[in-house]
Amino acid sequence: GKLRDMRAFVDTVRDFDLIPPQIGRRVAQAIVVLEGVVVISLLVGGWFHIVGFGLALVLLIMFCYALISVLRRKMAISCGCFGPNVKQVSRYDVIRNGVFVICAIIGLVVSPIALTPTLIETVLFIGMATAWVLIWTHLDEIMTVFRFEPPSRH
């Protein structure tokens, strides 16, 4: 989403009001590049996993700080985490990123001792990781489905 509409991502970075607006484009570009490094490091494997999980951890902690800052300042802006959207930042975004922080920590701890997986293990892992990410990236919608609100009385 960020690469398809870089201008919208730059606007989102600026909307968080955590950096001077004039460096918003550079910060947005740096985020995209660093996220790319995370992906490539995790795909390459081996000791590059440490780089990938470590960098992911740093980015996720920064994103958590940004989300908490928005909530504390009661700002009504979009997260922009998975491309442009109209959903405002919510506590579920912070919870989601907190879970991703835990995953990055686990990956950082486990990756140096993990054995090289077989092809079938890799395919299964990718499937499980995809399901995990889909669930956590849509946490606010899932919680809305399960939220009980008593019928209103007229």
Secondary structure as a PSIPRED ss2 file (coil, helix, strand):
# PSIPRED VFORMAT (PSIPRED V4.0)

   1 G C   1.000  0.000  0.000
   2 K C   1.000  0.000  0.000
   3 L C   1.000  0.000  0.000
   4 R C   1.000  0.000  0.000
   5 D C   1.000  0.000  0.000
   6 M H   0.000  1.000  0.000
   7 R H   0.000  1.000  0.000
   8 A H   0.000  1.000  0.000
   9 F H   0.000  1.000  0.000
  10 V H   0.000  1.000  0.000
  11 D H   0.000  1.000  0.000
  12 T H   0.000  1.000  0.000
  13 V H   0.000  1.000  0.000
  14 R H   0.000  1.000  0.000
  15 D H   0.000  1.000  0.000
  16 F C   1.000  0.000  0.000
  17 D C   1.000  0.000  0.000
  18 L C   1.000  0.000  0.000
  19 I C   1.000  0.000  0.000
  20 P C   1.000  0.000  0.000
  21 P H   0.000  1.000  0.000
  22 Q H   0.000  1.000  0.000
  23 I H   0.000  1.000  0.000
  24 G H   0.000  1.000  0.000
  25 R H   0.000  1.000  0.000
  26 R H   0.000  1.000  0.000
  27 V H   0.000  1.000  0.000
  28 A H   0.000  1.000  0.000
  29 Q H   0.000  1.000  0.000
  30 A H   0.000  1.000  0.000
  31 I H   0.000  1.000  0.000
  32 V H   0.000  1.000  0.000
  33 V H   0.000  1.000  0.000
  34 L H   0.000  1.000  0.000
  35 E H   0.000  1.000  0.000
  36 G H   0.000  1.000  0.000
  37 V H   0.000  1.000  0.000
  38 V H   0.000  1.000  0.000
  39 V H   0.000  1.000  0.000
  40 I H   0.000  1.000  0.000
  41 S H   0.000  1.000  0.000
  42 L H   0.000  1.000  0.000
  43 L H   0.000  1.000  0.000
  44 V H   0.000  1.000  0.000
  45 G C   1.000  0.000  0.000
  46 G C   1.000  0.000  0.000
  47 W C   1.000  0.000  0.000
  48 F H   0.000  1.000  0.000
  49 H H   0.000  1.000  0.000
  50 I H   0.000  1.000  0.000
  51 V H   0.000  1.000  0.000
  52 G H   0.000  1.000  0.000
  53 F H   0.000  1.000  0.000
  54 G H   0.000  1.000  0.000
  55 L H   0.000  1.000  0.000
  56 A H   0.000  1.000  0.000
  57 L H   0.000  1.000  0.000
  58 V H   0.000  1.000  0.000
  59 L H   0.000  1.000  0.000
  60 L H   0.000  1.000  0.000
  61 I H   0.000  1.000  0.000
  62 M H   0.000  1.000  0.000
  63 F H   0.000  1.000  0.000
  64 C H   0.000  1.000  0.000
  65 Y H   0.000  1.000  0.000
  66 A H   0.000  1.000  0.000
  67 L H   0.000  1.000  0.000
  68 I H   0.000  1.000  0.000
  69 S H   0.000  1.000  0.000
  70 V H   0.000  1.000  0.000
  71 L H   0.000  1.000  0.000
  72 R H   0.000  1.000  0.000
  73 R C   1.000  0.000  0.000
  74 K C   1.000  0.000  0.000
  75 M C   1.000  0.000  0.000
  76 A C   1.000  0.000  0.000
  77 I C   1.000  0.000  0.000
  78 S E   0.000  0.000  1.000
  79 C C   1.000  0.000  0.000
  80 G C   1.000  0.000  0.000
  81 C C   1.000  0.000  0.000
  82 F C   1.000  0.000  0.000
  83 G C   1.000  0.000  0.000
  84 P C   1.000  0.000  0.000
  85 N C   1.000  0.000  0.000
  86 V C   1.000  0.000  0.000
  87 K C   1.000  0.000  0.000
  88 Q E   0.000  0.000  1.000
  89 V C   1.000  0.000  0.000
  90 S C   1.000  0.000  0.000
  91 R H   0.000  1.000  0.000
  92 Y H   0.000  1.000  0.000
  93 D H   0.000  1.000  0.000
  94 V H   0.000  1.000  0.000
  95 I H   0.000  1.000  0.000
  96 R H   0.000  1.000  0.000
  97 N H   0.000  1.000  0.000
  98 G H   0.000  1.000  0.000
  99 V H   0.000  1.000  0.000
 100 F H   0.000  1.000  0.000
 101 V H   0.000  1.000  0.000
 102 I H   0.000  1.000  0.000
 103 C H   0.000  1.000  0.000
 104 A H   0.000  1.000  0.000
 105 I H   0.000  1.000  0.000
 106 I H   0.000  1.000  0.000
 107 G H   0.000  1.000  0.000
 108 L H   0.000  1.000  0.000
 109 V H   0.000  1.000  0.000
 110 V H   0.000  1.000  0.000
 111 S C   1.000  0.000  0.000
 112 P C   1.000  0.000  0.000
 113 I C   1.000  0.000  0.000
 114 A C   1.000  0.000  0.000
 115 L C   1.000  0.000  0.000
 116 T C   1.000  0.000  0.000
 117 P C   1.000  0.000  0.000
 118 T C   1.000  0.000  0.000
 119 L H   0.000  1.000  0.000
 120 I H   0.000  1.000  0.000
 121 E H   0.000  1.000  0.000
 122 T H   0.000  1.000  0.000
 123 V H   0.000  1.000  0.000
 124 L H   0.000  1.000  0.000
 125 F H   0.000  1.000  0.000
 126 I H   0.000  1.000  0.000
 127 G H   0.000  1.000  0.000
 128 M H   0.000  1.000  0.000
 129 A H   0.000  1.000  0.000
 130 T H   0.000  1.000  0.000
 131 A H   0.000  1.000  0.000
 132 W H   0.000  1.000  0.000
 133 V H   0.000  1.000  0.000
 134 L H   0.000  1.000  0.000
 135 I H   0.000  1.000  0.000
 136 W H   0.000  1.000  0.000
 137 T H   0.000  1.000  0.000
 138 H C   1.000  0.000  0.000
 139 L H   0.000  1.000  0.000
 140 D H   0.000  1.000  0.000
 141 E H   0.000  1.000  0.000
 142 I H   0.000  1.000  0.000
 143 M H   0.000  1.000  0.000
 144 T H   0.000  1.000  0.000
 145 V H   0.000  1.000  0.000
 146 F H   0.000  1.000  0.000
 147 R C   1.000  0.000  0.000
 148 F C   1.000  0.000  0.000
 149 E C   1.000  0.000  0.000
 150 P C   1.000  0.000  0.000
 151 P C   1.000  0.000  0.000
 152 S C   1.000  0.000  0.000
 153 R C   1.000  0.000  0.000
 154 H C   1.000  0.000  0.000
